[in-house]
């Protein structure tokens, strides 16, 4: 992992929703991705949103805690230079 992407993302559960904070630094843009519970692929969640981003999606199974994973792709100098951020894993109760 590139040193610039080690701590781009942080997230916390606040009042039943996930608050995702990020730092763009010198990046020109960001795309946030998420994977919930049994999902096998990361899917785009937001693009170039001003932070923090609030994930208010309901849990896939409202009766059980849900593990969520978040990561981002940072865009530098156009489409050809993309860096993957750190991954944040948390449990939504």
FENDASUL-V278254 format. One record per residue. OMEGA is omega in radians with two decimals (NA if undefined). Layout:
# FENDASUL-V278254
OMEGA
OMEGA
This chain:
# FENDASUL-V278254
3.14
-3.12
-3.14
-3.06
-3.06
-3.08
-3.13
-3.05
2.90
-3.12
3.10
3.05
3.13
3.13
3.08
3.10
-3.11
3.09
-3.09
3.10
3.12
3.11
3.12
-3.07
-3.13
-3.12
3.12
-3.12
-3.12
2.98
3.11
3.12
-3.14
3.03
-3.10
2.97
-3.03
3.10
-3.09
-3.09
2.96
3.10
3.12
-3.12
-3.13
3.11
3.08
3.07
3.00
-3.09
-0.08
3.09
3.14
3.07
-3.11
3.13
3.09
3.09
3.11
3.05
-3.05
-3.11
-3.04
3.03
-3.09
3.05
3.08
3.12
3.13
2.99
-3.11
2.99
3.13
-3.10
3.09
3.04
3.08
-3.04
-2.99
-3.12
3.13
3.11
3.12
-3.14
2.96
3.08
3.11
3.13
3.09
-3.13
3.06
-3.06
NA
